[in-house]
Amino acid sequence: MNADDRNILARGRVATRLPAQDLDRARRFYSERLGLEPVDERPGGLLYRCGGTDFALFTSTGASTGAFTQMGWEVDDIETVVAELKRRAVVFEEVDVPGFRTKEGIAEIDGNYPSKGARGERAAWFRDSEGNLLGIGEPVMVAAPA
């Protein structure tokens, strides 16, 4: 077995699936609050495309626990994105635990993404209308030597 055979999934595209107990309510949230419209739909499912990747909302009788980040967006300017989403009535999580605290919805996380040349990440989280925990992150790049 060669390296290409072992990395068969590395050639695939990742597509997130998020449960929705009320697909119409979820569609309104993603449209009105996030400014996203489905690129395709079928009975019981909506497909969205962001930055060349897809995610889907699907009708489910189960509900997300919302105990962990289920999907996230990487952005270039988290403050602008968070401010705009707040203007659209998105409510951001506030966290205050030892070693981890948000300020106005944004946390500074040291050590995330060294493989991207970053020293950390600025991140924020919110829940959609279905209780799914979604994140926004901005890598904090290592400063170039002076």
DSSP file with accessible surface (Angstrom, degrees, kcal/mol):
  #  RESIDUE AA STRUCTURE BP1 BP2  ACC     N-H-->O    O-->H-N    N-H-->O    O-->H-N    TCO  KAPPA ALPHA  PHI   PSI    X-CA   Y-CA   Z-CA
    1    1 A M              0   0  169      0, 0.0     2,-0.1     0, 0.0     0, 0.0   0.000 360.0 360.0 360.0 124.5    0.0    0.0    0.0
    2    2 A N     >  -     0   0   87      1,-0.1     4,-1.8     4,-0.0     3,-0.5  -0.369 360.0 -95.2 -91.0 175.9    1.5    3.3   -1.0
    3    3 A A  H  > S+     0   0   46      1,-0.2     4,-1.8     2,-0.2    -1,-0.1   0.866 123.7  55.5 -59.9 -38.0    1.0    6.8    0.6
    4    4 A D  H  4 S+     0   0  106      1,-0.2    -1,-0.2     2,-0.2     7,-0.1   0.877 106.6  50.9 -64.1 -35.9   -1.8    7.7   -1.8
    5    5 A D  H >4 S+     0   0   85     -3,-0.5     3,-0.8     1,-0.2    -1,-0.2   0.884 111.4  47.5 -67.4 -38.0   -3.7    4.6   -0.9
    6    6 A R  H 3< S+     0   0  154     -4,-1.8     3,-0.3     1,-0.2    -1,-0.2   0.795 111.9  50.5 -72.3 -29.7   -3.4    5.3    2.8
    7    7 A N  T >X  +     0   0   88     -4,-1.8     3,-0.8    -5,-0.2     4,-0.7  -0.056  68.2 132.1-100.5  34.3   -4.5    9.0    2.4
    8    8 A I  G X4 S+     0   0  105     -3,-0.8     3,-0.8     1,-0.3     4,-0.3   0.867  74.0  47.6 -57.7 -38.5   -7.6    8.2    0.4
    9    9 A L  G >4 S+     0   0  156     -3,-0.3     3,-1.4     1,-0.2    -1,-0.3   0.781  97.0  71.7 -75.4 -22.7   -9.8   10.6    2.5
   10   10 A A  G <4 S+     0   0   81     -3,-0.8    -1,-0.2     1,-0.3    -2,-0.2   0.772  95.8  53.9 -63.5 -22.5   -7.2   13.4    2.3
   11   11 A R  G << S+     0   0  152     -3,-0.8    -1,-0.3    -4,-0.7    -2,-0.2   0.599  97.5  86.4 -84.8 -12.3   -8.2   13.8   -1.4
   12   12 A G  S <  S-     0   0   48     -3,-1.4     2,-0.4    -4,-0.3    -3,-0.0  -0.372  81.3-113.7 -85.3 165.6  -11.9   14.2   -0.4
   13   13 A R        -     0   0  158     -2,-0.1     2,-0.4     2,-0.0    -2,-0.1  -0.827  26.7-128.1 -97.2 140.4  -13.8   17.3    0.5
   14   14 A V        -     0   0  118     -2,-0.4    40,-0.6    41,-0.0     2,-0.4  -0.711  24.5-173.5 -88.2 135.2  -15.1   17.6    4.1
   15   15 A A  E     -a   54   0A  38     -2,-0.4    40,-0.2    38,-0.1     2,-0.2  -0.971  14.7-141.9-133.0 117.6  -18.8   18.4    4.4
   16   16 A T  E     -a   55   0A  41     38,-1.2    40,-2.5    -2,-0.4     2,-0.4  -0.501   8.4-154.6 -77.5 145.6  -20.3   19.1    7.8
   17   17 A R  E     -a   56   0A 141     38,-0.2    40,-0.2    -2,-0.2    -2,-0.0  -0.990   9.9-170.4-122.4 125.7  -23.9   18.0    8.6
   18   18 A L  E     -a   57   0A   1     38,-3.1    40,-2.1    -2,-0.4     2,-0.1  -0.959  19.9-126.4-119.2 131.0  -25.8   19.8   11.3
   19   19 A P  E     -a   58   0A  23      0, 0.0     2,-0.4     0, 0.0    40,-0.2  -0.427  22.8-171.3 -75.7 146.8  -29.1   18.6   12.8
   20   20 A A  E     -a   59   0A   0     38,-2.4    40,-2.1    -2,-0.1     3,-0.3  -0.978  19.1-166.2-137.9 123.5  -32.2   20.8   12.8
   21   21 A Q  S    S+     0   0  109     -2,-0.4     2,-0.4     1,-0.3    -1,-0.1   0.795  94.9  31.4 -75.9 -27.7  -35.4   20.0   14.5
   22   22 A D     >  -     0   0   61      1,-0.1     4,-2.4    37,-0.0    -1,-0.3  -0.877  69.3-173.6-131.3  98.8  -37.2   22.8   12.6
   23   23 A L  H  > S+     0   0   25     -2,-0.4     4,-2.7    -3,-0.3     5,-0.2   0.859  85.6  53.1 -65.0 -35.0  -35.7   23.2    9.1
   24   24 A D  H  > S+     0   0  104      2,-0.2     4,-2.1     1,-0.2    -1,-0.2   0.923 110.4  47.4 -66.0 -42.5  -37.8   26.3    8.3
   25   25 A R  H  > S+     0   0   93      2,-0.2     4,-2.3     1,-0.2    -2,-0.2   0.925 113.0  49.4 -62.6 -43.1  -36.7   28.0   11.5
   26   26 A A  H  X S+     0   0    0     -4,-2.4     4,-2.8     2,-0.2     5,-0.3   0.924 108.1  53.2 -63.2 -43.3  -33.0   27.1   10.8
   27   27 A R  H  X S+     0   0   66     -4,-2.7     4,-2.1     1,-0.2     5,-0.2   0.923 109.7  48.8 -58.0 -44.7  -33.3   28.4    7.2
   28   28 A R  H  X>S+     0   0  119     -4,-2.1     4,-3.3     2,-0.2     5,-0.5   0.923 111.6  49.4 -62.2 -43.4  -34.6   31.8    8.6
   29   29 A F  I  X>S+     0   0   17     -4,-2.3     4,-2.3     1,-0.2     5,-1.2   0.955 112.7  45.9 -60.6 -49.7  -31.7   31.9   11.1
   30   30 A Y  I  <5S+     0   0    0     -4,-2.8     6,-3.0     3,-0.2    -1,-0.2   0.849 120.8  40.4 -65.8 -32.0  -29.0   31.2    8.5
   31   31 A S  I  X5S+     0   0   34     -4,-2.1     4,-1.0    -5,-0.3    -2,-0.2   0.963 124.0  33.6 -77.8 -56.4  -30.6   33.7    6.1
   32   32 A E  I  <5S+     0   0  121     -4,-3.3    -3,-0.2    -5,-0.2    -2,-0.2   0.870 131.2  29.0 -72.6 -39.8  -31.5   36.6    8.4
   33   33 A R  I  <<S+     0   0   86     -4,-2.3    -3,-0.2    -5,-0.5    57,-0.2   0.849 133.6  26.9 -91.4 -38.7  -28.7   36.3   11.0
   34   34 A L  T  4<S-     0   0   20     -5,-1.2    -3,-0.2    -4,-0.2    -2,-0.2   0.580  94.5-126.8-103.7 -11.9  -25.8   34.9    9.0
   35   35 A G     <  +     0   0   47     -4,-1.0     2,-0.4    -6,-0.3    -4,-0.2   0.754  61.6 138.4  73.6  24.8  -26.7   36.1    5.5
   36   36 A L        -     0   0   36     -6,-3.0    -1,-0.2    -7,-0.1    -2,-0.2  -0.844  33.8-168.0-108.6 139.7  -26.4   32.6    4.0
   37   37 A E        -     0   0  109     -2,-0.4    12,-0.4    12,-0.2   -10,-0.0  -0.955  31.9-103.4-121.3 144.2  -28.8   31.1    1.4
   38   38 A P        -     0   0   26      0, 0.0    10,-0.3     0, 0.0     3,-0.1  -0.351  17.0-156.9 -64.9 143.9  -28.9   27.4    0.4
   39   39 A V  S    S+     0   0   78      8,-2.9     2,-0.3     1,-0.3     9,-0.2   0.584  81.1   6.8 -92.0 -14.3  -27.3   26.5   -2.9
   40   40 A D  E     -B   47   0A 103      7,-1.3     7,-2.9     2,-0.0     2,-0.3  -0.977  67.3-170.0-159.3 156.2  -29.4   23.4   -3.1
   41   41 A E  E     +B   46   0A 109     -2,-0.3     5,-0.2     5,-0.2     3,-0.0  -0.990   7.1 178.1-151.2 156.5  -32.2   21.7   -1.2
   42   42 A R  E >   -B   45   0A 158      3,-2.3     3,-2.6    -2,-0.3     2,-0.0  -0.920  56.3 -62.3-144.2 166.6  -34.1   18.5   -1.0
   43   43 A P  T 3  S+     0   0  125      0, 0.0     3,-0.1     0, 0.0    16,-0.0  -0.353 127.1   7.0 -55.6 123.2  -36.9   17.4    1.3
   44   44 A G  T 3  S+     0   0   29      1,-0.1    15,-2.5    14,-0.1     2,-0.3   0.540 121.5  76.2  83.1   7.8  -35.5   17.4    4.8
   45   45 A G  E <   -BC  42  58A   4     -3,-2.6    -3,-2.3    13,-0.2     2,-0.4  -0.995  50.6-165.2-156.0 146.1  -32.2   19.1    3.8
   46   46 A L  E     -BC  41  57A   4     11,-2.6    11,-2.4    -2,-0.3     2,-0.5  -0.997  15.1-152.0-127.5 133.4  -30.5   22.4    2.9
   47   47 A L  E     -BC  40  56A  39     -7,-2.9    -8,-2.9    -2,-0.4    -7,-1.3  -0.915  13.3-173.7-109.7 130.0  -27.0   22.6    1.4
   48   48 A Y  E     - C   0  55A   1      7,-3.3     7,-2.0    -2,-0.5     2,-0.4  -0.876  10.3-152.0-118.7 153.2  -24.9   25.7    1.9
   49   49 A R  E     + C   0  54A 122    -12,-0.4     2,-0.4    -2,-0.3     5,-0.2  -0.991  16.4 171.3-129.8 128.2  -21.5   26.6    0.4
   50   50 A C  E >  S- C   0  53A  23      3,-2.7     3,-2.0    -2,-0.4    -2,-0.0  -0.986  71.3 -17.1-135.5 123.9  -18.9   28.8    2.1
   51   51 A G  T 3  S-     0   0   90     -2,-0.4     3,-0.1     1,-0.3    -1,-0.1   0.814 127.2 -50.6  55.2  33.8  -15.4   29.4    0.8
   52   52 A G  T 3  S+     0   0   46      1,-0.3     2,-0.3     0, 0.0    -1,-0.3   0.507 119.9  98.5  84.5   1.8  -15.5   26.3   -1.5
   53   53 A T  E <   - C   0  50A  79     -3,-2.0    -3,-2.7   -40,-0.0     2,-0.3  -0.869  61.7-136.1-119.4 158.8  -16.7   23.9    1.2
   54   54 A D  E     -aC  15  49A  26    -40,-0.6   -38,-1.2    -2,-0.3     2,-0.3  -0.802  17.1-179.7-112.7 153.0  -20.2   22.7    1.9
   55   55 A F  E     -aC  16  48A   6     -7,-2.0    -7,-3.3    -2,-0.3     2,-0.4  -0.972  13.4-152.3-142.9 154.6  -22.3   22.1    5.0
   56   56 A A  E     -aC  17  47A  13    -40,-2.5   -38,-3.1    -2,-0.3     2,-0.4  -0.960   9.5-149.6-128.2 145.3  -25.8   20.8    5.2
   57   57 A L  E     -aC  18  46A   0    -11,-2.4   -11,-2.6    -2,-0.4     2,-0.4  -0.932  25.5-173.3-104.3 135.5  -28.7   21.2    7.6
   58   58 A F  E     -aC  19  45A  65    -40,-2.1   -38,-2.4    -2,-0.4   -13,-0.2  -0.980  30.9-103.7-134.0 145.4  -30.9   18.2    7.9
   59   59 A T  E     +a   20   0A  74    -15,-2.5     2,-0.3    -2,-0.4   -38,-0.2  -0.487  49.1 170.6 -65.3 129.1  -34.2   17.5    9.6
   60   60 A S        -     0   0   29    -40,-2.1   -16,-0.0    -2,-0.2   -37,-0.0  -0.999  41.3-148.2-143.5 141.6  -33.6   15.4   12.7
   61   61 A T  S    S+     0   0  144     -2,-0.3     2,-0.1     2,-0.1    -1,-0.1   0.698  86.3  77.2 -79.8 -17.8  -35.7   14.3   15.6
   62   62 A G  S    S-     0   0   34    -42,-0.1     2,-0.4    -3,-0.1    -2,-0.1  -0.466  74.9-140.8 -86.4 161.4  -32.5   14.5   17.7
   63   63 A A        -     0   0   65     -2,-0.1     2,-0.1   -43,-0.1    68,-0.1  -0.941  18.7-109.0-123.5 148.3  -31.0   17.7   19.0
   64   64 A S        -     0   0   24     66,-0.5   -46,-0.0    -2,-0.4     0, 0.0  -0.434  16.2-139.7 -68.6 144.9  -27.4   18.7   19.3
   65   65 A T        -     0   0  112     -2,-0.1    -1,-0.1     1,-0.1    67,-0.1   0.758  23.1-145.7 -74.6 -24.6  -26.0   18.9   22.8
   66   66 A G        +     0   0    2      2,-0.1    -2,-0.1     1,-0.1    -1,-0.1   0.708  59.6 129.0  66.8  19.6  -24.1   22.1   21.9
   67   67 A A  S    S+     0   0   82      2,-0.0     2,-0.3     1,-0.0    -1,-0.1   0.565  70.1  23.0 -84.3  -9.0  -21.4   21.0   24.2
   68   68 A F  S    S-     0   0  126     65,-0.0    65,-0.5     0, 0.0     2,-0.4  -0.974  97.0 -81.1-151.2 161.2  -18.6   21.4   21.6
   69   69 A T        -     0   0   63     -2,-0.3    65,-0.2     1,-0.2     3,-0.1  -0.520  38.5-177.7 -68.8 123.4  -17.9   23.4   18.4
   70   70 A Q        +     0   0   41     63,-3.0     2,-0.3    -2,-0.4    64,-0.2   0.697  67.1   0.9 -95.9 -24.8  -19.6   21.5   15.6
   71   71 A M  E     -d  134   0B  19     62,-0.9    64,-2.6   -55,-0.1    -1,-0.3  -0.967  65.9-170.5-160.5 149.2  -18.5   23.8   12.7
   72   72 A G  E     -d  135   0B  50     -2,-0.3     2,-0.4    62,-0.2    64,-0.2  -0.983  15.8-139.1-145.7 158.1  -16.4   26.9   12.4
   73   73 A W  E     -d  136   0B  58     62,-2.2    64,-2.8    -2,-0.3     2,-0.5  -0.934  15.1-142.3-112.7 138.7  -15.4   29.6    9.9
   74   74 A E  E     -d  137   0B 105     -2,-0.4     2,-0.3    62,-0.2    64,-0.2  -0.909  29.6-179.3 -98.9 125.8  -11.9   31.0    9.6
   75   75 A V        -     0   0   28     62,-3.0     3,-0.3    -2,-0.5    61,-0.0  -0.804  35.6-133.8-124.2 164.0  -12.0   34.7    8.9
   76   76 A D  S    S+     0   0  152     -2,-0.3     2,-0.3     1,-0.2    62,-0.1   0.699 100.7  28.6 -88.1 -23.8   -9.5   37.5    8.3
   77   77 A D     >  +     0   0   74      1,-0.1     4,-2.0    60,-0.1     3,-0.3  -0.728  62.3 178.3-142.4  87.8  -11.0   40.1   10.7
   78   78 A I  H  > S+     0   0    0     -2,-0.3     4,-3.1    -3,-0.3     5,-0.3   0.860  80.4  58.5 -63.7 -35.4  -12.9   38.5   13.6
   79   79 A E  H  > S+     0   0  110      1,-0.2     4,-2.4     2,-0.2    -1,-0.2   0.922 108.5  45.3 -62.1 -42.5  -13.8   41.9   15.2
   80   80 A T  H  > S+     0   0   85     -3,-0.3     4,-2.4     2,-0.2    -1,-0.2   0.927 115.1  47.4 -65.8 -43.7  -15.6   43.0   12.1
   81   81 A V  H  X S+     0   0   45     -4,-2.0     4,-2.6     2,-0.2     5,-0.2   0.944 113.7  46.8 -64.3 -46.9  -17.4   39.7   11.6
   82   82 A V  H  X S+     0   0    4     -4,-3.1     4,-2.8     1,-0.2     5,-0.2   0.934 112.2  50.9 -62.4 -43.4  -18.5   39.5   15.3
   83   83 A A  H  X S+     0   0   59     -4,-2.4     4,-2.0    -5,-0.3    -1,-0.2   0.923 112.2  46.7 -60.6 -43.7  -19.7   43.2   15.2
   84   84 A E  H  X S+     0   0   58     -4,-2.4     4,-1.3     2,-0.2    -1,-0.2   0.920 113.0  48.2 -66.4 -42.3  -21.8   42.6   12.1
   85   85 A L  H  <>S+     0   0   15     -4,-2.6     5,-2.6     1,-0.2    -2,-0.2   0.900 109.9  52.3 -67.2 -36.4  -23.3   39.4   13.4
   86   86 A K  H ><5S+     0   0   85     -4,-2.8     3,-2.0     1,-0.2    -1,-0.2   0.905 105.0  56.1 -62.2 -39.6  -24.2   41.1   16.7
   87   87 A R  H 3<5S+     0   0  177     -4,-2.0    -1,-0.2     1,-0.3    -2,-0.2   0.849 105.2  52.8 -60.3 -30.0  -25.9   43.8   14.7
   88   88 A R  T 3<5S-     0   0   78     -4,-1.3    -1,-0.3    -3,-0.2    -2,-0.2   0.209 127.5-102.6 -90.2  14.0  -28.0   41.0   13.2
   89   89 A A  T < 5 +     0   0   53     -3,-2.0     2,-0.4     1,-0.3    -3,-0.2   0.684  67.6 153.8  74.5  22.4  -28.9   39.8   16.7
   90   90 A V      < -     0   0    6     -5,-2.6     2,-0.6   -57,-0.2    -1,-0.3  -0.684  37.2-141.3 -76.9 133.3  -26.5   36.8   16.9
   91   91 A V        -     0   0  116     -2,-0.4    36,-0.7    36,-0.3     2,-0.3  -0.877  12.5-148.3-102.3 122.9  -25.8   36.2   20.6
   92   92 A F  B     -E  126   0B  15     -2,-0.6    34,-0.2    34,-0.2     2,-0.2  -0.628  19.9-109.0 -93.1 147.3  -22.2   35.2   21.3
   93   93 A E        -     0   0   56     32,-3.1     2,-0.5    -2,-0.3    32,-0.3  -0.480  24.6-149.1 -70.4 139.8  -21.2   32.9   24.2
   94   94 A E        -     0   0  112     -2,-0.2     2,-0.4    30,-0.1     9,-0.0  -0.961  16.8-172.3-111.0 128.1  -19.3   34.5   27.1
   95   95 A V        +     0   0   41     -2,-0.5     7,-2.7     2,-0.1     2,-0.2  -0.975  15.8 171.4-124.5 134.5  -16.9   32.2   28.8
   96   96 A D  E     +I  101   0C 128     -2,-0.4     5,-0.2     5,-0.2    -2,-0.0  -0.723  26.8 132.9-144.2  86.8  -15.0   32.9   32.1
   97   97 A V  E >   -I  100   0C  77      3,-2.8     3,-2.6    -2,-0.2    -2,-0.1  -0.907  68.9 -68.5-128.1 160.1  -13.1   29.8   33.3
   98   98 A P  T 3  S+     0   0  136      0, 0.0    -2,-0.0     0, 0.0     3,-0.0  -0.255 122.2   5.2 -52.5 124.1   -9.5   29.5   34.6
   99   99 A G  T 3  S+     0   0   91     -3,-0.0     2,-0.3     1,-0.0    -3,-0.0   0.432 124.0  70.8  83.9   0.0   -7.2   30.0   31.6
  100  100 A F  E <   +I   97   0C  58     -3,-2.6    -3,-2.8     9,-0.1     2,-0.3  -0.891  52.5 154.5-154.1 116.4   -9.9   30.9   29.2
  101  101 A R  E     -I   96   0C 155     -2,-0.3     7,-0.6     7,-0.3     2,-0.3  -0.997  28.6-141.8-145.9 137.8  -12.0   34.0   29.0
  102  102 A T  E     -F  107   0B   7     -7,-2.7     2,-0.5    -2,-0.3     5,-0.2  -0.716   9.2-158.1 -93.5 149.9  -13.9   35.9   26.3
  103  103 A K  E >  S-F  106   0B 147      3,-2.6     3,-1.6    -2,-0.3    -2,-0.0  -0.985  82.7 -15.0-127.7 115.6  -14.0   39.7   26.2
  104  104 A E  T 3  S-     0   0  142     -2,-0.5    -1,-0.1     1,-0.3     3,-0.1   0.866 133.1 -51.8  55.0  37.4  -17.0   41.1   24.3
  105  105 A G  T 3  S+     0   0    0      1,-0.2     2,-0.4   -13,-0.1    20,-0.4   0.341 118.4 104.9  89.2  -6.2  -17.5   37.6   22.9
  106  106 A I  E <   -F  103   0B  17     -3,-1.6    -3,-2.6    18,-0.1     2,-0.3  -0.927  49.5-162.3-116.2 132.8  -13.9   37.0   21.6
  107  107 A A  E     -FG 102 123B   0     16,-3.3    16,-2.3    -2,-0.4     2,-0.6  -0.814  15.4-136.7-109.1 149.8  -11.3   34.8   23.3
  108  108 A E  E     - G   0 122B 109     -7,-0.6     2,-0.6    -2,-0.3    -7,-0.3  -0.935  23.1-170.2-102.2 121.9   -7.5   34.8   22.8
  109  109 A I  E >   - G   0 121B  29     12,-3.3    12,-2.4    -2,-0.6     3,-0.8  -0.932   9.2-149.7-121.3 108.8   -6.2   31.3   22.5
  110  110 A D  E 3  S+ G   0 120B 129     -2,-0.6    10,-0.3    10,-0.2     9,-0.0  -0.500  75.0  22.8 -74.7 143.9   -2.4   30.7   22.6
  111  111 A G  T 3  S+     0   0   49      8,-2.9     9,-0.3     1,-0.3     2,-0.2   0.287  80.1 136.8  91.3  -9.9   -0.9   27.8   20.7
  112  112 A N    <   +     0   0   54     -3,-0.8    -1,-0.3     1,-0.2    28,-0.2  -0.522  69.6   3.4 -75.0 139.4   -3.6   27.1   18.1
  113  113 A Y    > > +     0   0   91     -2,-0.2     5,-1.7     6,-0.1     3,-1.7   0.818  61.5 160.5  64.5  45.0   -2.5   26.4   14.5
  114  114 A P  G > 5S+     0   0   97      0, 0.0     3,-2.0     0, 0.0    -2,-0.1   0.840  74.2  67.3 -62.4 -24.9    1.3   26.5   14.6
  115  115 A S  G 3 5S+     0   0  116      1,-0.3    -2,-0.1     2,-0.1    -3,-0.0   0.725  98.4  51.9 -67.6 -17.8    1.2   24.5   11.3
  116  116 A K  G < 5S-     0   0   92     -3,-1.7    -1,-0.3     2,-0.1     3,-0.1   0.311 125.5-102.6 -95.4   6.0   -0.3   27.7    9.7
  117  117 A G  T < 5S+     0   0   39     -3,-2.0    25,-2.1     1,-0.3     2,-0.3   0.688  80.8 136.8  78.7  18.8    2.6   29.8   11.1
  118  118 A A  E   < - H   0 141B   5     -5,-1.7    -1,-0.3    23,-0.2    23,-0.3  -0.689  52.1-155.1 -99.7 152.3    0.2   31.1   13.8
  119  119 A R  E    S-     0   0B 133     21,-3.1    -8,-2.9    -2,-0.3     2,-0.3   0.453  75.6 -41.0 -97.9  -6.0    1.0   31.6   17.4
  120  120 A G  E     -GH 110 140B   1     20,-1.0    20,-3.1   -10,-0.3     2,-0.3  -0.980  61.9 -97.0 171.6-163.0   -2.6   31.3   18.4
  121  121 A E  E     -GH 109 139B  22    -12,-2.4   -12,-3.3    -2,-0.3     2,-0.5  -0.992  10.0-139.4-146.8 147.8   -6.2   32.2   17.4
  122  122 A R  E     +GH 108 138B  42     16,-2.5    16,-2.5    -2,-0.3     2,-0.3  -0.943  40.1 178.8-102.6 132.2   -8.8   34.7   18.3
  123  123 A A  E     -GH 107 137B   2    -16,-2.3   -16,-3.3    -2,-0.5     2,-0.3  -0.958  22.3-174.6-142.4 154.3  -12.2   32.9   18.5
  124  124 A A  E     - H   0 136B   0     12,-2.2    12,-2.6    -2,-0.3     2,-0.3  -0.979  10.9-155.4-145.4 152.8  -15.9   33.4   19.2
  125  125 A W  E     + H   0 135B  39    -20,-0.4   -32,-3.1   -32,-0.3     2,-0.3  -0.974  13.9 167.7-134.6 147.4  -18.8   31.1   19.5
  126  126 A F  E     -EH  92 134B   1      8,-2.4     8,-3.3    -2,-0.3     2,-0.4  -0.953  29.2-118.6-148.6 164.6  -22.6   31.3   19.0
  127  127 A R  E     - H   0 133B  96    -36,-0.7   -36,-0.3    -2,-0.3     6,-0.2  -0.867  21.6-136.1-107.2 142.1  -25.5   28.9   18.8
  128  128 A D    >   -     0   0    8      4,-2.1     3,-1.7    -2,-0.4  -102,-0.1  -0.207  43.9 -84.6 -81.4-176.5  -27.8   28.6   15.8
  129  129 A S  T 3  S+     0   0   37      1,-0.3  -103,-0.1  -103,-0.1    -1,-0.1   0.675 129.7  52.8 -64.4 -15.3  -31.6   28.4   16.2
  130  130 A E  T 3  S-     0   0   18      2,-0.1   -66,-0.5  -111,-0.1    -1,-0.3   0.325 120.5-102.2-103.9   3.9  -31.2   24.6   16.6
  131  131 A G  S <  S+     0   0   25     -3,-1.7     2,-0.3     1,-0.3    -2,-0.1   0.490  70.4 147.7  89.2   2.7  -28.7   24.7   19.5
  132  132 A N        -     0   0    0   -113,-0.2    -4,-2.1   -67,-0.1     2,-0.6  -0.560  47.7-129.7 -71.4 132.6  -25.6   23.8   17.3
  133  133 A L  E     - H   0 127B  17    -65,-0.5   -63,-3.0    -2,-0.3   -62,-0.9  -0.765  30.5-174.1 -88.3 119.1  -22.5   25.5   18.6
  134  134 A L  E     -dH  71 126B   0     -8,-3.3    -8,-2.4    -2,-0.6     2,-0.3  -0.867   5.3-153.8-116.7 147.2  -20.7   27.3   15.8
  135  135 A G  E     -dH  72 125B   5    -64,-2.6   -62,-2.2    -2,-0.3     2,-0.4  -0.838  11.8-158.1-123.8 158.1  -17.3   29.1   15.9
  136  136 A I  E     -dH  73 124B   5    -12,-2.6   -12,-2.2    -2,-0.3     2,-0.4  -0.998  21.0-176.3-129.5 133.6  -15.5   31.8   14.2
  137  137 A G  E     -dH  74 123B   3    -64,-2.8   -62,-3.0    -2,-0.4   -14,-0.2  -0.978  19.2-167.7-135.8 148.0  -11.7   32.0   14.3
  138  138 A E  E     - H   0 122B  41    -16,-2.5   -16,-2.5    -2,-0.4   -62,-0.1  -0.973  27.9-129.4-130.2 113.3   -8.9   34.2   13.1
  139  139 A P  E     - H   0 121B  18      0, 0.0     2,-0.8     0, 0.0   -18,-0.3  -0.379  14.8-137.7 -60.9 139.3   -5.4   32.9   13.3
  140  140 A V  E     - H   0 120B  19    -20,-3.1   -21,-3.1   -28,-0.2   -20,-1.0  -0.913  26.2-141.9 -99.6 108.7   -2.9   35.2   15.0
  141  141 A M  E     - H   0 118B 105     -2,-0.8     2,-0.3   -23,-0.3   -23,-0.2  -0.381  17.5-103.4 -76.3 150.9    0.2   35.1   12.9
  142  142 A V        -     0   0   91    -25,-2.1    -1,-0.1     1,-0.1     2,-0.1  -0.547  45.4-109.3 -69.6 131.2    3.7   35.1   14.2
  143  143 A A        -     0   0   87     -2,-0.3    -1,-0.1     1,-0.1     3,-0.1  -0.400  31.7-114.0 -64.9 138.5    5.2   38.6   13.7
  144  144 A A        -     0   0   88      1,-0.1    -1,-0.1    -2,-0.1    -3,-0.0  -0.466  40.7 -95.6 -70.2 143.1    7.9   38.8   11.1
  145  145 A P              0   0  130      0, 0.0    -1,-0.1     0, 0.0     0, 0.0  -0.329 360.0 360.0 -61.0 142.5   11.3   39.6   12.5
  146  146 A A              0   0  154     -3,-0.1    -3,-0.0     0, 0.0     0, 0.0  -0.324 360.0 360.0 -79.4 360.0   12.1   43.4   12.3
